Amino acid sequence: MEKSIISGKTNVCGIIGDPIEHTMSPVMHNTAFRKLGLDYVYLAFQVHREELDKAVAGMRALNIRGLNVTIPHKVAIIPLLDKLDPLAEKIGAINTIVNEDGVLTGYNTDATGFLQTLLEKGIKPKGKKVIILGAGGAARAISFILAERRAKLVILNRHLARAEDLAQRIAQVFPEEIEALALSEKNLSRALATADILINTTSLGMVPEVDETPVPARLLKPGLIVFDIVYNPVKTRLLKEAEAVGAQTINGLDMLVWQGVLAFEKWTGQKAPLEVMKREAIKALAHED
């Protein structure tokens, strides 16, 4: 059954971030709501850093049922919430908020969505040397779940202090040794020489800056698994250049869908139509190309 009429009873969900024009989440969620006949609508809201507190106050005031949170707010938003799910609290970043009668609870579905994507590709993180580019909210989620699965992590970030803070945070929870380095060509070259998996959690290469890449092509190698969590474009410059040298590549689309499925289920209490959501995201991205 499909339902698409918006009324005074319609539940509002959405996504906040800056930039936000590239997001595929509205088409994915709105199609899923219609598919299940749910009286929900999903909207995208551009929220600048300095307006974040007002946006959260607006969520309460307007009784918005749920929000996804994307770059650059995944960490900064935490003090503005009432509660955190235990996983989100350990990670120190959230990407999903549920509003229960004015009580805002933060969750992290990035971590589970990322892991689900790896496992579906037959990749088991245990014992693998994993290079993570970036130290923001998505990097926190991914690093945490990989450390839990006993991967060997090297975190590289433009600001070394942020990489060190993240490594220290994870080391407090898990015994694995984690290396933190400044994101430079020299450090990249050394780390990639013995790496099994490379993960880009930065926004480099995302629409509209599609000519950017965090890794010079000459440092990529056959046999490396390269996972770029950017999903727009589906094939970033990093993935194209990795593919060209014989590396295995994974784009950000599956992670996007999985984190969306988990958020959808928290807001609605219904099992999400995963295949429908994935199909709509692919169609929307193909239309943009």
N, C-alpha and C positions, 0 to 999 in steps of 0.2 A: 504494500500500500504506500502511496506517495502523497505527501501533504506539503503544500508550499505557501499557503495563505498566512501572512503575518498578522497577528492580532494583539490585543492587550495582554494575552496570556503567554505570548511567545517568549521562550527562554533565550537570552542573548549570551553568546560566547564569542570569543575573538582572539586576536593576537596583537601584542604590542612589541614594537621594536623600532630601530632607526638605523638603516633604511628599512622599509617594509613593502615597497612596491613590487618586489620580486616574489613575494610569498605565494606558494601554491596551496597553503592551508585552507583558505576560504572555499575554493572549488572542491577540495577533497572532503571537507566536513559537511558542507551544505548538501552535496550529493548524497552523502551517507545519511544525513538527517531525513532527506526526502525518501530515500530507499526504505528506511524503517518507519516512515510515517510519523516522525517525531516533530513536535511543535518547538523547534529550535532554529536559530539563525546564527551564522558565524561571520564576523566582520574583522577587517584589518584596521588597526589604529597606529598611525605614526606618533611615537612619543619620544621627545628629546630627553636627554639625560636630566636636565634641570626641571623637567615637568613630571618626572616619574612619581613623586609623592602625590601630585594632583591626580594622576591617572589611577593610582590605587584608591585614593579617596573617592574618585568617580565610580570605580567598580563597586564600592560599598553603597554609595548613594543611589546608583542606578540599578542596584541589585543584579549586576551582571553575573551569570551563573558560573562562568569559567573563562580563564584566559590562558593562552600560550604566551610564553615570554621568550623573546629571541634577542640577538645582539642589539645593544650592548648591556642589557639589563639583568642578566641571569644571576649575577652575584649581588649587585647593588640593591635589588628589590627585596632581599631577604629581611632586613630590619623593618620593613613596612608591613610584613605579614604577621598573622597571629600565631600560627603554628607551622611546623615543618614535619613532613614524613621522616621517619628515622634514616632512610637512605639519603634523602635530600640533605638532611642535617650533617651526615658524615661527609658528603661530597662538598657541601658549602656552595651549591648553586641549584637553582630550580628552573624549570621550563614550563611548568603547568601549575595553575592556581584553581582551586575549587572553592566556591563561595557557598557556605552552608549557613543561611540566616545571618549573614553579616560577618561570620567567622571565616577568615581567609587562610587556607592551608596550602603550603607549597609542596610540590612533588617534583621528582626528576625522572621523566620518562626517556630522556636522552640516553642514559646509561643502559637501560634494558633494551631500548630500541637498537642501539649500536651493537650490543652483544648478540642479539637475535640475528642481526644482519650477518655478522661474522660466522655464526654457527650454521646458518642456512647455506653459506658458501663452503662449508666443510672445514673451516679454519678454527683450530683450537689454540687459544692464546698461551696456554701453559708452556713455559720454558722458552718462548719466542722473545727475541730482542726487538722491541717496538720503539720506534722514533715518533714522538708526538710533537707536532709543530703548533705552538700557541699555548697559552696558559689561562685562557678565559673560562667562561662557564661551561662550554661544551668540552673543553680539554679536561676540566675537573671531572666531569661525569665519566668520560672515556677512560681517563687515567685510573680512576677509582675502580671501575669494573674490571679493568685489565689487571690491576694489582691484586684484586680479589681472586682472579683466575691464575695468578702466579706468573704473569709475564714479567720480563725484565725491561724496565722503562728508562728511556732517555727523553727528557723534556727540553725542548729548545724554544726560547721566546726572545723577542727583540729586547725586552726589559728583563735582564737576568734575575733581578730580585723577585719578580712574579713567578718565574720558573722555580726558583729556590723555595719560595713560600709554598707552592703547590707540592713540590717533592717532599717538603717537610711535613705537610699536612697528611699526605698519604702514608708516609713513614710512621706516623703516630698510630695508624690503624693496622698497617700490614708490615711484616718484617723484611720484605724485599728491599734491597738497596736500589735507590732511584737516583739517577744522575740528572743534574740540571745544568744547562749550558746556555750561553747567549746564542741567539740565532744569527750565525755568520756562516759564510761559505766554508771557511776552514773547519769549524766545528761540525757542520753538516757533512762534509767530506769524510771526516774521521768517523763519525757516528754511523753513517750509511755503509761504510766499508764492511761492517759485520752485521748489518741489520737484516731482519726477516720481514718486518712490516713497517711501512711509513704511513702516518696518518696526519693529514692536514686538517686542523680544526680552526684555522684562521679564515678570514673572509677573502683572502687573496685569490683572484680568479673568478670571483662571483660577478654576475651582471651588475653594473655595466662594465666593470674593469676586467673584461674577459682576456686581455692580453697579458695579465700579470700571472706570476707563478712564484711560489715560495722556494722552489728548488731548481737550480740550474739543470738543464737537461743532461749535461755531461756527468752529473753525479748519480744519475739513475742507472740501474743495472738489471739484467735479466734475472728472473727468479724472485725479485723483490715483489712483495704485495703492497700496492699503493692504494690507500683508501682516502678519498677526498670527500669530506662531509658536505662540501658545497654541492647543491643539486640544481642550481640554475646558473650556468648551463649544466646539462647532465654530464657532458664530457668537457671538463675544464682543460686549460692548457697543460696543467700538471699531468692529467690522465692521458691526454693525447701523446705527450712526450714519453711518458712511462710505457704506454702501449707500444710505441715505436721501437723501444729498446728490448721488448720482450718481457716486460714486467706484467704481473697480473693486476688488473685494475678493478676497483669497486667505487661506484659513484654514491652520492649522498641520498639518492631517491628512496632506497629501501629503509634507511634509517629514518628519513622523514615520515614515511608511511607508518612504520612501527611505533615511533614516538607518538604519532597522531592517533593511532588505534588505541593506545594505552590511555591517552588523555580523554578521548571520546568516551571510553568506558567509565572513567571516573566521573565525568559530568552527567552522563545519562543513565548509568547503571545497566546499559544494554550491551550485548556483544556487538562489536563493531564489524561492519562488512569490509574486511581487509582488502579483498580483491577489487571491490568497487572503488575504494579509496585510491588504491594504487593505479587502477586504470584511468581514473579521472586526472590524477597528478601527471601521468605520462601524456595524456591527451593535451592537457594545458601547456605542458612544456614543449610538446611538438608544435603546438599552435604558435608559441612565442618564437620558435626557430623560423 
